Amino acid sequence: MNNCISVIKFEPPEDNDQAGGGTFLREDLLECSIVVPTYREVDNLEPLCQRIHAALSGAGLSYEILIVDDDSADGSEEKIEDISARGVPVGIIIRKDERGLSSAVLRGFREARGKVLVCMDADLSHPPEKLPELIATIRSGEADFVIGSRYVAGGTTGQEWSLFRWLNSKVATILARPFTKVMDPMSGFFALSRKQFEGADPLNPVGYKIGLELLLKSRCRRVREIPIHFANRTRGESKLSLREQWQYVKHIKRLTDYKYGWLSYLAQFYFVGFTGMVVDLTIYSFLLLLTAGSSFGLYLSRAAAIMSAMTWNFWVNRRLTFSYSRSCNPIKQYLRFVATCSVGAAINWSVAVGLVKFIPIFSKHVLIAAVFGIAAGALSNFVMSVHWVFAGPNPASNRADPE
C-alpha cells in the first residue's frame, strides 16, 4: 500500500492555543497516525521512520508519520522529503512561530488522519516495534489510553541513567500521583483514539508532558500500560532543561486546579496565609529589636509587620493561587486586597470575642475561640478574593495562565 503524504509546511493557525480536536476533518481516515515532535533531531529521523515503517507495514496497518518540527533548520525537511520519496508515509510540519513539545504534539494530533493517535519521541528511546501492540489495544476497545511504560513488570530503562535523571523521573511521577495511579504517567509514548482526543476538555499545552494532561482531560477511565525498554539516546542532545522542569511544576499546579477546583485554590490560599504569618513574625521580631527602648516601637513595629505580611500574601496569591488574574490592574487588586483583609480582621475579632462572650464553654478556651476566629476571617478573605479582588475566569476554569 502506498499511502505516502507529501511534505507539509504549515504556519500556526489563528486558534493554535485551543484543544483543537476535530478542526481538520478528512473522510478517509487511516488506522493510525504517529506524531513525533522534534527539534534538531535530523540524525534520528532516518532510523526512526524506517523502524516505524517496518513495524506497522509488517502488521498490515494503514498509517502516517507526522513530524512536527520547531523550525530546526538542520536539514530535517530535506531528510523527510527523501524518506517520503522512498515510499515511507511521512510528512513534516514546520512551525515558525511556536515552540514546545506539548503544543507540537497537539498540533500533530489536530492534523492527523488516523483513527488511533500515537505520540512518541524522536530520539529512539521509545521502541517502534511496540507500536502494533499499543494500537491494537486501542482498536480492540480494551483501553481508552495506552502507555508504553518503563515501570510495569517487564519494563526496563537504559543502564546509564544518572542519579539526577533517576531522581527527576521519580519526583515527577510522585507529583502526578494525585491525578492517576498508573506506574509511568510521565511516559511520552502513548496512544488514544481520535474520538477520545476530540472529546477532551480544553488543553493547556505547557511543558513537556502532554500525556498526563490528555489522560486526565480526555477522561480516560480504562488505562493500560504495556512494558517497553526505554533506550538511551545515541544521537543528538537531550532537550530536558531546568526551564522545562519548572514548566512541569506549573503544569502540575494547573492540573490540580482543573481536577480539584475551588478546593485547590482554598488550599493554596491557606498555604500562602501560613507563609504570611512567618513573614509577619519574622519582621515583627526584627523591628522590635531595632526599636527597643522607643515609646512607639511596639505600635510601629506591629503595624509595619502586618502591612508587610499583607503585601506578601497579596503578591504570592497573585502569582500562585490566582495566577489567572495577572493581566488585571495590580494596584486596584492590591487596594481591594487590603480592604478585604480589613473585613477579614473584623470578622476574625468578632467571632473570637463573640464565642467567648456568648458561649460559656469558650470562656475557658479562649485560644480555641481565637482559632475559630482566624478560620472565619481567612475564609472571608478567600471568598472575597475569588469574587472581588482577583475576579476573572471561573477559578476551576482551564484557561492558561500568563507566562
Backbone torsions as a table, in degrees:
resi	resn	phi	psi	omega
1	MET	NA	130.3	178.0
2	ASN	-110.9	94.7	179.8
3	ASN	-113.2	37.3	-178.1
4	CYS	-63.4	146.3	174.6
5	ILE	-117.0	146.5	-177.2
6	SER	-73.2	162.6	178.3
7	VAL	-63.0	135.2	-176.2
8	ILE	-110.6	136.9	171.1
9	LYS	-127.4	111.9	-176.4
10	PHE	-117.0	142.0	164.4
11	GLU	-87.8	151.3	-180.0
12	PRO	-58.8	134.1	176.6
13	PRO	-67.7	161.6	-177.3
14	GLU	-62.2	-33.0	-177.8
15	ASP	-103.0	38.9	-172.8
16	ASN	-65.9	-12.4	-179.8
17	ASP	-93.2	5.7	178.8
18	GLN	-90.7	164.6	-178.5
19	ALA	-60.3	-46.2	166.3
20	GLY	82.2	5.8	174.2
21	GLY	-60.0	132.3	173.8
22	GLY	83.7	12.4	-179.5
23	THR	-87.7	-7.7	-178.1
24	PHE	-132.0	90.2	-171.3
25	LEU	-93.0	134.2	176.7
26	ARG	-135.0	143.8	-173.6
27	GLU	-76.0	-46.4	-174.0
28	ASP	-94.5	88.2	-177.9
29	LEU	-75.4	142.3	172.6
30	LEU	-80.7	171.4	179.7
31	GLU	-74.8	-29.2	179.0
32	CYS	-159.4	154.3	174.4
33	SER	-125.5	131.6	178.3
34	ILE	-106.0	113.1	-177.7
35	VAL	-102.2	126.8	-177.0
36	VAL	-126.8	107.7	175.4
37	PRO	-75.4	137.7	-177.3
38	THR	-138.7	154.6	166.8
39	TYR	-154.4	111.4	-178.9
40	ARG	56.9	54.2	179.3
41	GLU	-120.5	26.5	-173.0
42	VAL	-57.7	-34.6	-177.8
43	ASP	-68.7	-19.9	-178.5
44	ASN	-95.7	-12.5	-171.7
45	LEU	-65.5	-42.2	-178.5
46	GLU	-61.5	-56.6	-179.5
47	PRO	-64.3	-35.0	179.7
48	LEU	-62.9	-52.1	-177.7
49	CYS	-63.6	-38.9	-179.7
50	GLN	-66.3	-38.5	179.0
51	ARG	-70.9	-39.5	175.3
52	ILE	-62.2	-44.7	-179.5
53	HIS	-59.7	-45.0	-179.7
54	ALA	-64.6	-42.8	-177.2
55	ALA	-66.8	-45.2	-174.0
56	LEU	-83.2	-34.4	174.8
57	SER	-64.8	-40.2	178.4
58	GLY	-64.1	-27.5	178.8
59	ALA	-87.7	-1.7	178.6
60	GLY	71.9	28.2	-177.4
61	LEU	-99.5	139.9	169.6
62	SER	-82.6	134.3	-171.5
63	TYR	-158.0	171.8	171.1
64	GLU	-143.4	153.8	173.3
65	ILE	-112.9	125.5	178.0
66	LEU	-114.3	112.3	174.6
67	ILE	-89.7	122.1	178.0
68	VAL	-109.2	105.1	-170.5
69	ASP	-109.2	135.1	-179.3
70	ASP	-88.9	56.1	174.4
71	ASP	53.6	54.2	-177.7
72	SER	-63.6	-32.5	-177.0
73	ALA	54.2	39.8	-178.4
74	ASP	-118.9	13.6	-177.9
75	GLY	95.2	6.1	-178.9
76	SER	-61.5	-41.0	-178.6
77	GLU	-62.0	-46.1	179.8
78	GLU	-65.7	-37.1	179.0
79	LYS	-63.4	-42.6	179.6
80	ILE	-67.6	-37.7	175.9
81	GLU	-58.2	-43.0	-179.4
82	ASP	-66.7	-44.5	-179.9
83	ILE	-64.3	-41.9	179.7
84	SER	-62.9	-38.7	-179.2
85	ALA	-64.7	-19.5	179.4
86	ARG	-95.5	15.1	170.4
87	GLY	97.4	4.8	176.9
88	VAL	-89.4	127.5	-177.8
89	PRO	-74.5	80.4	-175.2
90	VAL	-131.2	141.9	175.3
91	GLY	-136.3	165.9	-178.4
92	ILE	-132.8	138.3	174.7
93	ILE	-110.5	118.4	178.4
94	ILE	-97.3	115.7	-179.9
95	ARG	-96.1	118.9	-175.7
96	LYS	-89.1	-35.1	-168.6
97	ASP	-118.4	20.1	-179.2
98	GLU	-147.9	150.0	179.8
99	ARG	-136.2	157.0	174.3
100	GLY	124.2	135.4	-177.0
101	LEU	-63.7	-46.3	-175.2
102	SER	-63.6	-46.0	179.7
103	SER	-66.6	-29.8	176.5
104	ALA	-65.5	-42.3	178.8
105	VAL	-62.1	-45.8	-179.7
106	LEU	-63.7	-38.3	177.6
107	ARG	-61.4	-44.2	178.3
108	GLY	-63.1	-42.0	179.0
109	PHE	-63.1	-36.5	180.0
110	ARG	-67.4	-35.1	-177.6
111	GLU	-87.9	-9.5	-172.8
112	ALA	-69.7	154.1	178.4
113	ARG	-108.0	4.3	-173.2
114	GLY	-88.1	150.0	173.1
115	LYS	-73.5	-30.8	175.3
116	VAL	-113.0	132.3	-178.5
117	LEU	-108.9	128.7	-177.7
118	VAL	-124.9	138.3	173.1
119	CYS	-114.3	137.1	173.3
120	MET	-151.1	159.8	-179.4
121	ASP	-80.2	161.1	-178.6
122	ALA	-90.6	-10.5	-169.7
123	ASP	-86.8	10.1	179.0
124	LEU	69.3	16.3	174.5
125	SER	-74.8	-26.7	178.0
126	HIS	-97.7	128.9	-175.6
127	PRO	-77.6	113.8	177.3
128	PRO	-57.7	-24.9	-179.0
129	GLU	-64.2	-16.4	177.9
130	LYS	-87.5	-7.4	-177.1
131	LEU	-57.3	-46.9	-179.9
132	PRO	-56.8	-35.9	179.9
133	GLU	-69.8	-42.4	177.6
134	LEU	-61.3	-46.4	-176.1
135	ILE	-67.3	-42.3	-179.7
136	ALA	-62.5	-34.4	-180.0
137	THR	-66.0	-36.9	175.9
138	ILE	-73.0	-45.9	-175.9
139	ARG	-63.4	-31.9	-178.7
140	SER	-76.0	-12.3	-176.7
141	GLY	82.0	8.2	-178.6
142	GLU	-69.2	-28.7	-177.6
143	ALA	-147.7	156.0	174.4
144	ASP	-89.2	-26.4	-174.1
145	PHE	-146.2	130.2	-178.1
146	VAL	-122.9	133.9	-177.6
147	ILE	-118.0	132.3	167.7
148	GLY	-79.5	106.2	-165.7
149	SER	-106.5	138.1	175.3
150	ARG	-86.0	-19.3	-164.5
151	TYR	-112.8	-1.3	172.5
152	VAL	-84.8	169.6	179.8
153	ALA	-56.3	127.0	-178.3
154	GLY	98.1	-16.5	178.3
155	GLY	-82.5	144.7	-178.5
156	THR	-141.7	164.9	175.3
157	THR	-127.7	163.0	177.1
158	GLY	-58.2	150.7	-174.1
159	GLN	-78.1	-8.4	-172.8
160	GLU	-100.4	17.8	178.7
161	TRP	-64.8	130.7	176.0
162	SER	-76.6	164.4	177.8
163	LEU	-61.0	-39.4	179.9
164	PHE	-62.0	-44.8	-178.6
165	ARG	-65.9	-39.7	179.0
166	TRP	-63.9	-45.5	179.2
167	LEU	-64.4	-39.6	179.1
168	ASN	-58.9	-44.3	179.6
169	SER	-65.6	-42.8	-177.8
170	LYS	-68.0	-43.0	179.2
171	VAL	-63.7	-43.1	178.4
172	ALA	-61.0	-39.1	179.0
173	THR	-66.4	-41.3	178.6
174	ILE	-62.7	-40.9	179.2
175	LEU	-63.4	-24.6	-179.8
176	ALA	-86.2	-6.7	-175.1
177	ARG	-60.1	-33.7	178.6
178	PRO	-64.4	-12.4	-175.0
179	PHE	-107.2	-27.9	-176.4
180	THR	-157.6	153.8	179.4
181	LYS	-103.6	6.2	179.3
182	VAL	-64.6	154.0	-173.7
183	MET	-74.8	-29.9	-175.5
184	ASP	-130.7	65.2	-178.0
185	PRO	-68.7	-13.2	-179.5
186	MET	-88.1	-1.2	-176.9
187	SER	-61.7	138.0	175.0
188	GLY	-97.6	11.6	-179.1
189	PHE	-116.5	101.0	-174.2
190	PHE	-152.5	165.1	-179.4
191	ALA	-142.4	147.2	172.7
192	LEU	-152.3	164.6	-178.5
193	SER	-79.4	156.3	175.5
194	ARG	-58.4	-40.7	-179.2
195	LYS	-60.3	-42.4	179.9
196	GLN	-65.0	-41.6	179.3
197	PHE	-65.0	-43.7	-178.0
198	GLU	-67.8	-22.2	178.8
199	GLY	-90.8	4.9	-176.8
200	ALA	-70.8	150.3	169.9
201	ASP	-66.2	162.0	-179.7
202	PRO	-51.8	137.1	-173.8
203	LEU	-105.4	144.7	176.4
204	ASN	-111.8	95.2	-175.4
205	PRO	-75.5	82.9	179.0
206	VAL	-121.6	143.5	177.2
207	GLY	78.1	-158.2	-171.3
208	TYR	-122.6	9.5	-177.6
209	LYS	-122.2	71.0	-178.7
210	ILE	-73.0	-22.7	-178.5
211	GLY	-59.5	-42.6	-180.0
212	LEU	-62.7	-41.9	180.0
213	GLU	-66.5	-42.5	178.0
214	LEU	-64.0	-40.3	178.2
215	LEU	-58.5	-42.0	-177.1
216	LEU	-77.8	-50.2	-171.6
217	LYS	-82.4	-13.3	172.0
218	SER	-86.8	-1.9	178.4
219	ARG	54.5	49.3	179.4
220	CYS	-80.5	115.9	-177.9
221	ARG	-91.5	-35.4	-178.0
222	ARG	-104.6	105.7	-177.1
223	VAL	-115.2	133.2	179.9
224	ARG	-121.5	135.7	175.7
225	GLU	-109.9	126.7	-179.8
226	ILE	-109.4	126.2	-176.2
227	PRO	-66.2	138.6	175.9
228	ILE	-135.0	164.3	167.5
229	HIS	-98.3	119.3	179.6
230	PHE	-90.2	107.0	-173.9
231	ALA	-85.2	156.4	175.1
232	ASN	-77.3	147.3	176.5
233	ARG	-60.8	137.4	177.1
234	THR	-112.1	-20.3	179.9
235	ARG	-132.2	150.6	176.7
236	GLY	76.1	-174.9	-176.9
237	GLU	-121.4	145.9	177.0
238	SER	-64.6	142.5	179.5
239	LYS	-97.1	1.2	-178.8
240	LEU	-73.2	123.3	-177.8
241	SER	-133.3	173.0	176.2
242	LEU	-61.4	-34.8	178.7
243	ARG	-63.4	-42.4	179.1
244	GLU	-65.0	-36.1	178.7
245	GLN	-68.3	-37.5	176.1
246	TRP	-66.4	-37.9	176.2
247	GLN	-60.6	-36.1	178.5
248	TYR	-65.9	-40.2	177.1
249	VAL	-61.1	-43.7	176.9
250	LYS	-61.9	-38.0	178.7
251	HIS	-61.9	-44.2	179.3
252	ILE	-61.0	-40.2	178.7
253	LYS	-61.6	-44.6	-180.0
254	ARG	-64.8	-40.7	179.2
255	LEU	-66.6	-34.9	176.4
256	THR	-63.2	-44.6	177.3
257	ASP	-61.5	-40.3	-179.1
258	TYR	-64.6	-46.1	-173.8
259	LYS	-78.3	-39.0	-171.9
260	TYR	-107.4	-2.9	172.4
261	GLY	55.4	-133.4	-173.5
262	TRP	-64.0	-25.6	176.9
263	LEU	-63.4	-37.5	177.1
264	SER	-64.2	-45.2	-179.7
265	TYR	-65.4	-38.9	179.7
266	LEU	-64.6	-43.1	179.7
267	ALA	-62.8	-42.4	178.5
268	GLN	-64.4	-39.7	-179.2
269	PHE	-63.1	-44.1	179.0
270	TYR	-68.1	-35.6	177.4
271	PHE	-63.7	-44.3	177.9
272	VAL	-61.9	-40.4	177.4
273	GLY	-59.7	-37.6	177.6
274	PHE	-64.6	-44.1	178.4
275	THR	-64.4	-33.8	177.2
276	GLY	-63.8	-36.4	177.8
277	MET	-64.2	-39.4	177.7
278	VAL	-63.1	-44.7	177.9
279	VAL	-60.2	-45.3	179.9
280	ASP	-55.9	-55.1	-175.5
281	LEU	-66.4	-35.9	-180.0
282	THR	-65.5	-49.0	-179.5
283	ILE	-66.6	-39.3	179.4
284	TYR	-60.5	-46.0	-180.0
285	SER	-63.6	-41.8	-179.3
286	PHE	-64.5	-44.3	-178.7
287	LEU	-68.8	-33.7	176.9
288	LEU	-62.1	-37.4	177.5
289	LEU	-67.2	-39.7	-178.7
290	LEU	-69.1	-33.3	-175.0
291	THR	-103.7	16.9	-179.3
292	ALA	-56.5	130.4	-179.9
293	GLY	94.1	-13.4	178.9
294	SER	-83.0	138.5	-179.3
295	SER	-68.1	-24.2	-179.8
296	PHE	-105.4	4.9	-176.0
297	GLY	-58.1	-43.9	-178.0
298	LEU	-61.7	-47.4	-175.5
299	TYR	-68.9	-44.4	-179.5
300	LEU	-67.2	-40.8	-180.0
301	SER	-63.1	-42.3	-179.0
302	ARG	-66.6	-41.5	-179.8
303	ALA	-64.5	-44.2	-179.1
304	ALA	-64.5	-39.5	179.7
305	ALA	-65.5	-42.5	179.5
306	ILE	-62.9	-46.0	-179.5
307	MET	-65.8	-36.6	178.7
308	SER	-64.6	-44.6	179.7
309	ALA	-65.8	-39.1	179.5
310	MET	-63.7	-42.6	178.8
311	THR	-65.6	-41.3	177.0
312	TRP	-59.5	-49.1	-179.1
313	ASN	-59.5	-40.8	178.7
314	PHE	-61.7	-49.5	-175.8
315	TRP	-62.6	-45.9	-178.0
316	VAL	-68.7	-40.7	177.8
317	ASN	-63.0	-37.5	179.7
318	ARG	-68.3	-35.8	-179.8
319	ARG	-81.8	-30.6	-172.4
320	LEU	-112.3	-72.0	-171.7
321	THR	-60.0	-50.0	-176.2
322	PHE	-113.3	45.1	-175.8
323	SER	-62.2	-20.8	179.3
324	TYR	-66.3	-13.9	-175.2
325	SER	-103.0	13.5	-174.3
326	ARG	-69.5	-11.0	177.4
327	SER	-80.8	-9.9	-179.2
328	CYS	-80.9	165.3	-178.0
329	ASN	-65.3	117.0	-175.7
330	PRO	-69.1	-30.5	-179.1
331	ILE	-67.5	-45.6	176.9
332	LYS	-61.3	-41.7	179.5
333	GLN	-63.4	-41.7	-179.0
334	TYR	-63.9	-44.7	179.8
335	LEU	-63.2	-39.4	177.0
336	ARG	-65.4	-38.5	-179.9
337	PHE	-64.8	-41.6	177.6
338	VAL	-61.6	-43.1	178.3
339	ALA	-64.0	-41.1	178.9
340	THR	-62.2	-43.8	179.7
341	CYS	-64.4	-33.1	177.3
342	SER	-65.7	-42.7	176.6
343	VAL	-64.3	-42.5	179.2
344	GLY	-61.7	-38.0	178.1
345	ALA	-65.1	-38.6	178.3
346	ALA	-65.1	-41.9	177.9
347	ILE	-65.5	-41.7	177.4
348	ASN	-55.3	-51.8	-178.9
349	TRP	-63.1	-44.1	-177.0
350	SER	-63.2	-44.6	-179.2
351	VAL	-65.8	-47.3	-177.3
352	ALA	-62.3	-46.6	-179.2
353	VAL	-72.0	-41.3	-178.6
354	GLY	-62.1	-41.7	178.8
355	LEU	-61.7	-42.5	-179.6
356	VAL	-67.0	-39.4	-174.2
357	LYS	-78.0	-37.9	-171.6
358	PHE	-106.7	-12.8	178.2
359	ILE	-120.4	108.0	-171.1
360	PRO	-52.7	-39.0	-175.4
361	ILE	-60.0	-30.9	-178.0
362	PHE	-77.7	-13.6	177.4
363	SER	-66.0	-21.4	178.1
364	LYS	-99.5	-5.2	-178.2
365	HIS	-134.4	64.4	-175.5
366	VAL	-62.6	-38.2	-178.5
367	LEU	-66.6	-36.3	177.6
368	ILE	-65.0	-40.0	176.1
369	ALA	-61.9	-37.3	178.5
370	ALA	-65.2	-37.8	177.8
371	VAL	-62.2	-44.3	176.9
372	PHE	-60.6	-38.6	178.6
373	GLY	-64.2	-44.1	178.4
374	ILE	-61.4	-45.1	-179.8
375	ALA	-62.2	-43.0	-179.9
376	ALA	-65.7	-41.8	179.0
377	GLY	-65.1	-42.4	179.7
378	ALA	-65.5	-40.3	178.5
379	LEU	-63.8	-40.4	176.0
380	SER	-60.9	-44.3	178.0
381	ASN	-60.2	-40.5	-179.2
382	PHE	-65.3	-47.8	-178.5
383	VAL	-60.1	-44.5	-179.6
384	MET	-71.3	-29.7	176.6
385	SER	-66.4	-42.2	-180.0
386	VAL	-65.8	-46.4	-170.2
387	HIS	-95.9	-7.2	-177.7
388	TRP	-136.7	-59.7	-174.7
389	VAL	-61.2	-54.3	-176.8
390	PHE	-110.2	33.8	-178.4
391	ALA	-57.4	136.4	-179.4
392	GLY	-176.3	-138.9	176.4
393	PRO	-62.1	156.9	174.8
394	ASN	-50.5	128.0	-178.0
395	PRO	-53.1	-28.4	-179.9
396	ALA	-89.9	6.0	-179.2
397	SER	-71.0	174.4	-172.5
398	ASN	-112.7	17.4	-177.5
399	ARG	-67.2	141.4	-178.9
400	ALA	-69.1	143.4	176.6
401	ASP	-74.3	156.5	172.5
402	PRO	-65.8	148.6	177.9
403	GLU	-82.3	NA	NA
